[in-house]
Amino acid sequence: MSTSIAFIGGGNMATAMVKGLAGLRPAPRITVSSPNGTKHASLQTLGAYTTSDNAAAVAGAQLVVLAIKPQMATTVVPGLAAGWSADKVL
């Protein structure tokens, strides 16, 4: 079973990491949550699943990567609680 990774944020930092991870075998299951729908298509071409729902992305992941600007943390992080469980790594 491959690792499932969720990126919260779909900007340049997340895209660079997704590109690197996409080359692994077995490839991890990567989900990127970004409110910017224009980024979804380019991330999907890298093999990532995309969503605008942060809690859903977190719920299906073993590893969660916060790929957001620090000033966004107070807005974004509380919304992750709905999909969080003790077995996840941040």
C-alpha positions, 0 to 999 in steps of 0.5 A: 500500500502506498503512502497517501499525502495531502498538501494544503495549498497548491502554490509553487512550493506544493507544486515543486514537491508534487513534481518530485514525489510523482517520480517515486515508485510506488508513487504515493497517492497525492491530494492537493487542496487549493481554493484556486481552481486554476491550479487544479489542472496542472496538478492533475497532470502530475498525477495529483488528485485535487479538491477545494475541501481541506478537511476532505483532503486531510481525512484521506491522508496519512501525511499532511503538508501545510504548503501555505503562507504563514499568515494564512495558518490562523484561517486554514488550520482550524478547518483541518480539524474535521478530517483530523485523527491521531494517526496523521503526521503533520 
